[in-house]
Amino acid sequence: MSQPFSNNPASPPAAGSFAQDPFAPPPKKSSWWMWLLGGCGCSVVLLVLCCGGVSYWGATKGGQFLGKVLQEALQEEIAGNADVEEHLGEINSLTVNFVESGQEKSARGSSENVLVMDAVGTKGNGKFIVESPVTPKEGSKFSKIDLKLPDGTIKNIK
């Protein structure tokens, strides 16, 4: 039999002595609900970023793109109009304002498509409020065109 304080590694330590192996705690259980909440939270953040980015692009760059598409058609319709030349001069840029378009459509109660386009000209700024039928006619895309000046005056162009 071995001595209790011997230095013999082959013999097991006596019960209650300090030479026992340290107590190892059991491994932690996985918190599956924490992983679930973390995954859902990351998904919500990504969804908000994607939808917010697309909405921002649509409101800013999409309006500029649509304004460029409609600019030629609108300039053909308003060419030589005295009110436009007097208040705006030559039109440098047109941008579709989607928020005001919705408000204007509600205010007019029109069944036609209504677009408000912010115009920047060489002499000043204004807003074109254009109405186009659901099925436009060949050669004329707009049924009605109004020019709204910064002071609130509305000039009927067409």
N, C-alpha and C positions, 0 to 999 in steps of 0.2 A: 504494500500500500504506500501511497506517496504522502509526502509531508504537505501540510496545508500551505506553507509558504515556499514551496520548492519552485525551482525555475524550470520545470519539466514541461515542455509544451505538449507532450504526448498524453499527458494525463488530464482528465477533465477537472476543472476547478471544483472545489468543495462548495456545497450549497450555502448561499448567504455570503460568500466572499466577494470581494470587489473585482475579482478577475473575470466576472461574467461578461458576456457580450452586451453592449449597450442596447437599450430598448429601441427598436425601430418602429415608428408609427406606421399604421397601414396606409397604403397609397390613397390619395384623395379621390373621391368619386367625381366624375365629370358632371358639371352643371349644364345639362342639355338646354335648360330653359334660358340660361345666359347666352348661349350660342344662338338660340332662336331669336331672342330679343335683339342681340347685336346684328344678326343678319337682316331682320326686319327694319331696324333703324338705318342701316346702310342702304337698304333698298329704297326707303323713303327719301333719304338725302339725294341719292342718284336720280330718282324720279323727279324731285323738285328742281334739281339742277338742269336736267335735260329739258323738261317742259318749260321752265323759266327761260332757258337759253333760246329755245325755238320761238317762244312767244316774243321775247325781246327782239330777235332777228326779224320776225314777221312784222312787228310794229315799226321798226326803224328802217332796216334795209329793204324789207318787202315793199314798204310804202314808196321808197325812192325808186325801186325797180318798176313798180306799177305806174308811177308818175312818168317815168321815161317812156314806157310803152304807150301811154295815152297822150303824151305831150304833143306828138306830131298831129294826131287826130284833132286835138283841141286847138292847136295853133292854126290848122286849116280852117276850122269853124270860126275862129275869132279874128282871122286876118283882116286887117283894114278897119277894125272897129274903133271908133273915135274914143269911147270911154276907156277901153283897155289901153290905148296908146297914151291917153292923157294921164291916167292914174298909175299905170305900171310901166309903161315904156316897152322895151323889148324884154320878153320873158327869159330869164336865165335858168330857172329851175322850177319844177313842179314836183310836189311830194303829196301822196295821198294821205289824208288824215283820217284814219279808220274810226277813231273815237267820235270825232265831230260828224262823220258820215252817218253813224248810227243815230246820233242825236238829231241830226237834220232829217233823216228818214222818218223818225218818230214824230217830229214836229210837223212835217208836211203831210204825213199820213198817205204818202204816195205808194202806189203799187209798183211803180217803176224803180229801177236801180238808182240810188242816189249816192254820189261820191262828192266829198269835199276835198279839194286839192289846194294846198298851200302854195301860193305863187310868189316868187321873188323876181322882181323886175329891176330894170335900170333906174326907174324913177321912184319906185316904192313897192310895197308888199300888199297882198290881198289874198282872198280866197275865192276860188271858182267853185260854185255849187252846180254840179252837172247832173242831169237826169237822163238816163238812157233806157229805152224800152227793153223788155226782157228779150225780145227778138229784134235787134236793130236792123234798120233798112240799109240797103246798099248805098254807100256814099255819105250817109249821115248817121254817125253813131250816137249823137246826143239829140234828145228831143227838146231840152230846155237847158240854157246856160245862164247863170247869174254870177255877177261879180260882187262879192261882199268886201267893202273897204274897211280899213282899221277903225274908222269912226262909227261903223255899224250900218252905213248906207248901202243899200243893195241896188245895183244897176242891172237891168235886164239886158243881156247880150243877145240871146236868141229865144 
